[in-house]
């Protein structure tokens, strides 16, 4: 009976993540196919027709690696929207804020550090839907979006080995020149884990990154 209860608790966030993934895909693949077939002035062409430049690249989180692709907005040449997919853990992440089940040794703010020696998060896979703002000189890029990630705890506790899931928002500013930039991603949201009881905590996590954009 206890195992069945845990299983049912675990299914609910899985359904939520699946729904979120479908929303990501629907929002990110709009039907923009009208470009270049109609005779228009140069100004109209630049302003309305082909505001569809695509950007893609990799973010390296010092082991974890993600690929992102975004498309230019029709309303502004400095705004993009896109998706990002990644895998493997971050070597230099830091849990800024957490509770009993996700506080680690180096967590800055926590109201319960009783399990800090046992907790160690390893990120396995993640995906984002984001909006990007670029400055005209291309020195900075700032991504803001929705984030889903699947983790694994290093040490099982309460005789159960759960796979924490994160659902929330993030901001990722980066600075540099041309193709190469450095930055940080800061996540805010809910971490869910399934062990002897269903656990839900608010967490904040920061992660350094190195970005390479294709031109």
N, C-alpha and C positions, 0 to 999 in steps of 0.2 A: 504493500500500500504506500509506503514512504517513497519507494523508487518511482512509482507511477505519478505521485504528486509532484515530484521534482521534474519529471519529464513534461508534464502538462505546463508547469510554470515556465519551462524553458522554451516551449513552442511559441508562446505569445510574442516575445521579442523577435523571434525568427520571422514570424509573419509581418511584423512591423518593418523589419529590415528589407524584406522582399518588396513590400509596398513602396518603401522609400526608393529602392533601386529602380522600380518601374517609373516612378515620378521623375527621377533623374533622367532616364532615357527619353521620356516624352518631352521634357523641357529642353533637352539638349539637341534634339534632332528635328528642328523645325523645317518646313518645306521652303527653303530659299534656293530657287533654281533660276530665277529670272536675272540674267546678267549678260548684256552684250548683244541681244538680238534686236532690240528696238533702237531706232535712230533718235538719239537724245543729245543735248548739248554736253560739253565737257563738264560743266558745273553740275548739271543734273546727274550725269553719270557718276561723278565722284561722290556726290552727296547722298544719292538715293539708291542707285542700282547696285554698285559693287562695294558697298560697305560690308564685305563678307570675307575679309582677310583672315586667314587661319594661322594660329600660332601653336607650336608644339615643342615639347622638350622634356627633360628629365630633372627630377629633384632627387638629390642624394642626401639621405639622412645618416650618413656614415655607417652604413650597412643596409638599412632599408632604402629601397629605390622605388620611385613612382614615375609613371608616364602621364603627362597631361596634354590635352588638346583643347583649344578654345577658338571661338569664332567672333569676329568683330561685330559689334552692334550696328544696326542701321542708324541709330540716333546719335552716336558719337564714335569717332575714330579712336578714342582712348579707352573705350569700355568693351570688354569681351566677356563671353560666358562659355563655360565648358565643363569638362569632366576630367577626373584624375583617378588612376588606379595604381595601387602599390602593394608591395609585399616585403617581408623580412622585418626584423625588429630594429629599433633605433638604438645606437650605442650610447648616445649622449643626451637622451631625453631627461626631463626632470618633472616629477609630480609636484606641482605647486600647491595644490589643495586637494585633500581627500579625507575620508573617514576611516573607520576601523579596518575595513577589508581591503583598502587600496593604498593606505599610507605606507610608504617605504622608508628606509633609513634616512634618506636625504630630503624627504618631503618637508616643504617650508611651513605649511600651515595644516594642522590637524587637531581635531578635538578628541582623538583616541589613537594612541600610538601602541596599543597593547600587542598588535600583531605586525609591527613594522619590520621585525627581523624575518618574518615568514614571507612577506609580500614582495614579489619581484615580477613586474609585468613584461611580457615579451609580445610585441606586436607581430601578428601573422599576416594580416591582409587588411586593406582599407580601400574605400572609394569616396570621392567627393563630387559634389556639384557646386560650382563656384562662379562668382562674378569677379572680373579682374579690372583694376584701374591702372593704366599706364600713364606716366608723365610724358609730355611731348619730347623731351630730350632722351627718353628711354633709359634713364638712370635708375628709376624705381618702378616696381610692380607690386601691387597689393591685391591679394586674393582674399575674398570673404565668401564663406559658403557653408554648406551642410556637410557633415562628416559622419560616416559609419566605419567602425573598425572592429576587428576581431582580435582578441588577445589570448595569451596563455599565461597562467601563473606559474612561476618557477617551482614553487613548493605547494603540494596539496595540503589543505588544512581541513579540519573537521572530517577526516577520512573520506574526502571527496575531492575530485580533481575537476574543477570547472573551467570553462572558457569564457572569460569576461567579454562583454560586447559594449562598445561605446557608441552613443548616439547623441549628437549635439551640433554645435557650430564651431567655426574656427576663423582665425584671421592669420594671413601669412604675408607679411611685408618682406620684400627683398630689395637689395641695393647692389649696383654694379654697373658695368659698362658693356654694351653690345651683347654678346651671347652669354657671358658668365656673370652670375650674381650670387651673393650670400644673403641669408635671411634667417628667419625664425618662424615657426608655426606655433600658435597658442590655441589650445582647444578648451572649450567649455561645454560641459554636458553631463549626461547621466551614464554611469558605468553599471552594467547589469551582470550579475554572476549567479551561477546555479551550483549550490553545494547542499549542505544539510537543510538550509533554508534559502529562500529566494532573496538575493541581496540587491539593493539599488542605492547608489550613492552619487552625489554630485562631486565631480572632479574637475580639476584644471591641470593641464599638462603642457609643457613647453618642449620644443624640439628644434635643434639647429639644422640648417640645410645648406646645400650648395646646389645652385640651379644652372643647368645648361640648356639654352634655348636654340632651336634650329632656326635659321634665317632663310 
